[in-house]
């Protein structure tokens, strides 16, 4: 098993902190990535998509610090999940390519960790007035823009995954058409040569018989 990286998501005063990576999982390799949560009940966002390799599928397993399995998937192409971190400690996100004989799998994945409540979660009546209220309104607008950008980023990743798979399908189909055409042309040439040989043999035998 390959222990690949330790992802530290610090308690920066933002609602969500994210780490996005791309990793190539070799055949028969198990690659694990880790993140730390300092308080229980935080939300863990986990997104992954296989961009290339084999049938574009991979085994995925997410475990708590107590080795309890939070998520287990087999031969999945992509997924987008929100998990609850019930325990304080190190959570593992593992990709396994044991089912592949020789093909490497390139995986894009992202781990997000919610750090604090957003200002929108505060009751309107609890908000102050004046400069404080204006600052909170600006901060909430920034959070909304961040959410919109996050959704756009997810859509781009989704289309990137579809583009990679469609391109792989086109390349595979092109290769099959090439080899089929080559085989067909070879068979046609062989049949033509065989027919010429048969006809020449037939006329040659007919000539000898008439003489």
C-alpha positions as a printed NumPy array, in Angstrom:
array([[  0.   ,   0.   ,   0.   ],
       [  1.325,   3.422,  -0.903],
       [  0.898,   6.2  ,   1.633],
       [  0.847,   9.141,  -0.718],
       [  0.101,  12.399,   1.069],
       [ -1.023,  14.094,   4.234],
       [ -3.478,  16.871,   3.464],
       [ -3.619,  19.487,   6.189],
       [ -6.797,  21.538,   6.182],
       [ -6.107,  24.325,   8.63 ],
       [ -8.74 ,  26.239,  10.524],
       [ -8.635,  29.315,   8.343],
       [-11.636,  31.596,   8.96 ],
       [-13.481,  30.478,   5.829],
       [-16.63 ,  28.357,   5.565],
       [-14.928,  25.715,   3.429],
       [-11.334,  24.765,   2.775],
       [-10.618,  22.534,  -0.224],
       [ -7.708,  20.521,  -1.573],
       [ -7.803,  19.328,  -5.205],
       [ -5.253,  16.892,  -6.61 ],
       [ -4.613,  14.704,  -9.652],
       [ -2.883,  11.379,  -9.107],
       [ -1.939,   8.44 , -11.327],
       [ -2.719,   5.132,  -9.602],
       [ -0.523,   2.379, -10.994],
       [ -1.749,  -1.17 , -11.607],
       [ -2.124,  -3.132,  -8.342],
       [ -1.461,   0.054,  -6.328],
       [ -3.42 ,   1.333,  -3.336],
       [ -2.946,   5.087,  -2.863],
       [ -4.173,   6.789,   0.311],
       [ -4.568,  10.473,   1.161],
       [ -5.285,  11.879,   4.607],
       [ -6.971,  14.874,   6.183],
       [ -7.292,  15.954,   9.81 ],
       [-10.411,  17.233,  11.567],
       [-10.035,  19.038,  14.894],
       [-13.693,  18.989,  15.998],
       [-16.462,  16.402,  15.478],
       [-19.524,  16.768,  13.247],
       [-17.705,  18.659,  10.515],
       [-18.789,  18.057,   6.94 ],
       [-16.332,  16.349,   4.6  ],
       [-16.927,  16.835,   0.899],
       [-15.356,  14.221,  -1.369],
       [-15.356,  14.332,  -5.163],
       [-13.444,  12.066,  -7.559],
       [-13.43 ,  11.238, -11.255],
       [-11.287,   8.799, -13.249],
       [ -9.904,  10.731, -16.212],
       [ -8.072,   7.962, -18.065],
       [ -7.01 ,   4.344, -17.912],
       [ -8.705,   1.003, -18.526],
       [-12.481,   1.147, -18.168],
       [-12.327,   4.457, -16.248],
       [-13.204,   2.727, -12.957],
       [-11.515,   2.409,  -9.569],
       [-12.188,   1.155,  -6.027],
       [-12.63 ,   3.814,  -3.336],
       [-12.615,   3.558,   0.463],
       [-12.97 ,   6.276,   3.12 ],
       [-12.182,   5.469,   6.759],
       [-12.545,   7.231,  10.104],
       [ -9.627,   7.55 ,  12.576],
       [-11.004,   4.413,  14.283],
       [-10.716,   2.464,  10.979],
       [-14.485,   2.407,  10.615],
       [-15.434,   2.452,   6.924],
       [-17.445,   5.554,   6.011],
       [-17.624,   4.887,   2.287],
       [-16.743,   1.859,   0.154],
       [-17.162,   1.738,  -3.628],
       [-16.09 ,  -0.782,  -6.255],
       [-15.39 ,  -0.06 ,  -9.909],
       [-16.817,   3.472,  -9.802],
       [-16.043,   6.066, -12.451],
       [-16.835,   9.179, -10.429],
       [-18.667,  10.328,  -7.327],
       [-19.598,  13.372,  -5.273],
       [-20.32 ,  12.803,  -1.572],
       [-20.826,  14.77 ,   1.645],
       [-19.772,  12.842,   4.768],
       [-20.017,  13.693,   8.463],
       [-16.784,  13.537,  10.436],
       [-18.078,  12.154,  13.732],
       [-14.616,  11.6  ,  15.218],
       [-11.679,  13.915,  15.756],
       [ -8.553,  12.723,  13.996],
       [ -7.138,  11.618,  10.676],
       [ -9.473,  10.464,   7.896],
       [ -8.147,   8.378,   5.025],
       [ -9.279,   8.501,   1.387],
       [ -7.91 ,   5.501,  -0.54 ],
       [ -7.966,   4.558,  -4.219],
       [ -7.262,   0.954,  -5.174],
       [ -6.332,  -0.235,  -8.664],
       [ -5.967,  -3.914,  -7.773],
       [ -8.404,  -5.022, -10.47 ],
       [ -6.175,  -3.669, -13.258],
       [ -3.503,  -5.899, -14.777],
       [ -1.398,  -3.238, -16.486],
       [ -3.449,  -0.025, -16.924],
       [ -2.724,   3.028, -14.774],
       [ -5.676,   5.186, -13.702],
       [ -5.461,   8.991, -13.59 ],
       [ -7.823,  10.276, -10.896],
       [ -8.901,  13.852, -10.189],
       [-10.236,  14.294,  -6.677],
       [-11.09 ,  17.027,  -4.217],
       [-11.526,  16.976,  -0.438],
       [-13.364,  19.868,   1.21 ],
       [-13.754,  20.592,   4.909],
       [-16.326,  22.938,   6.405],
       [-14.698,  25.107,   9.047],
       [-17.303,  27.458,  10.475],
       [-20.837,  28.76 ,  10.239],
       [-21.591,  31.162,   7.491],
       [-23.041,  34.593,   8.26 ],
       [-26.232,  33.602,   6.44 ],
       [-26.89 ,  31.111,   9.213],
       [-27.181,  33.902,  11.733],
       [-30.684,  35.171,  12.344],
       [-31.411,  38.504,  10.705],
       [-32.551,  39.971,  13.977],
       [-29.179,  39.122,  15.538],
       [-27.304,  41.178,  12.981],
       [-26.269,  44.666,  13.899],
       [-26.773,  47.889,  12.016],
       [-24.443,  50.376,  10.485],
       [-20.91 ,  49.447,   9.361],
       [-21.123,  45.995,  10.99 ],
       [-24.255,  45.098,   9.043],
       [-22.693,  46.356,   5.801],
       [-19.568,  44.283,   6.427],
       [-21.698,  41.183,   7.055],
       [-23.677,  41.827,   3.855],
       [-20.472,  42.143,   1.841],
       [-19.089,  38.996,   3.449],
       [-22.265,  37.074,   2.607],
       [-22.043,  38.268,  -1.016],
       [-18.471,  36.996,  -1.16 ],
       [-19.594,  33.609,   0.183],
       [-22.338,  33.43 ,  -2.434],
       [-19.848,  34.198,  -5.184],
       [-17.554,  31.52 ,  -3.752],
       [-20.406,  28.975,  -3.859],
       [-21.227,  29.902,  -7.448],
       [-17.595,  29.534,  -8.474],
       [-17.474,  26.196,  -6.672],
       [-20.482,  24.948,  -8.657],
       [-18.929,  26.173, -11.923],
       [-15.709,  24.379, -11.017],
       [-17.63 ,  21.139, -10.401],
       [-19.425,  21.476, -13.732],
       [-16.104,  22.025, -15.501],
       [-14.686,  18.909, -13.873],
       [-17.778,  16.929, -14.882],
       [-17.456,  18.04 , -18.502],
       [-13.713,  17.359, -18.388],
       [-14.427,  13.782, -17.279],
       [-17.005,  13.301, -20.025],
       [-14.611,  14.769, -22.602],
       [-11.824,  12.404, -21.505],
       [-14.083,   9.351, -21.707],
       [-15.558,  10.376, -25.061],
       [-12.08 ,  11.015, -26.441],
       [-10.935,   7.588, -25.227],
       [-14.001,   6.038, -26.916],
       [-13.206,   7.843, -30.179],
       [ -9.56 ,   6.701, -30.076],
       [-10.598,   3.122, -29.315],
       [-13.21 ,   3.141, -32.1  ],
       [-10.701,   4.626, -34.545],
       [ -8.189,   1.882, -33.695],
       [-10.834,  -0.828, -34.149],
       [-11.914,   0.61 , -37.505],
       [ -8.279,   0.755, -38.647],
       [ -7.557,  -2.872, -37.741],
       [-10.896,  -4.043, -39.151],
       [-10.217,  -2.222, -42.439],
       [ -6.683,  -3.617, -42.57 ],
       [ -7.948,  -7.15 , -41.921],
       [-10.716,  -6.732, -44.499],
       [ -8.264,  -5.417, -47.125],
       [ -5.86 ,  -8.282, -46.419],
       [ -8.653, -10.833, -46.801],
       [ -9.791,  -9.231, -50.073],
       [ -6.242,  -9.359, -51.476],
       [ -5.835, -12.968, -50.354],
       [ -9.183, -13.947, -51.907],
       [ -8.233, -12.187, -55.171],
       [ -4.901, -13.993, -55.341],
       [ -6.619, -17.287, -54.564],
       [ -9.258, -16.725, -57.268],
       [ -6.586, -15.844, -59.847],
       [ -4.677, -18.981, -58.893],
       [ -7.802, -21.168, -59.2  ],
       [ -8.789, -19.702, -62.588],
       [ -5.27 , -20.065, -63.981],
       [ -5.138, -23.637, -62.741],
       [ -8.549, -24.389, -64.304],
       [ -7.615, -23.046, -67.746],
       [ -4.224, -24.681, -67.611],
       [ -5.821, -28.082, -66.94 ],
       [ -8.413, -27.5  , -69.711],
       [ -5.655, -26.769, -72.214],
       [ -3.774, -29.928, -71.444],
       [ -6.941, -32.02 , -71.705],
       [ -7.86 , -30.692, -75.19 ],
       [ -4.383, -31.424, -76.565]])
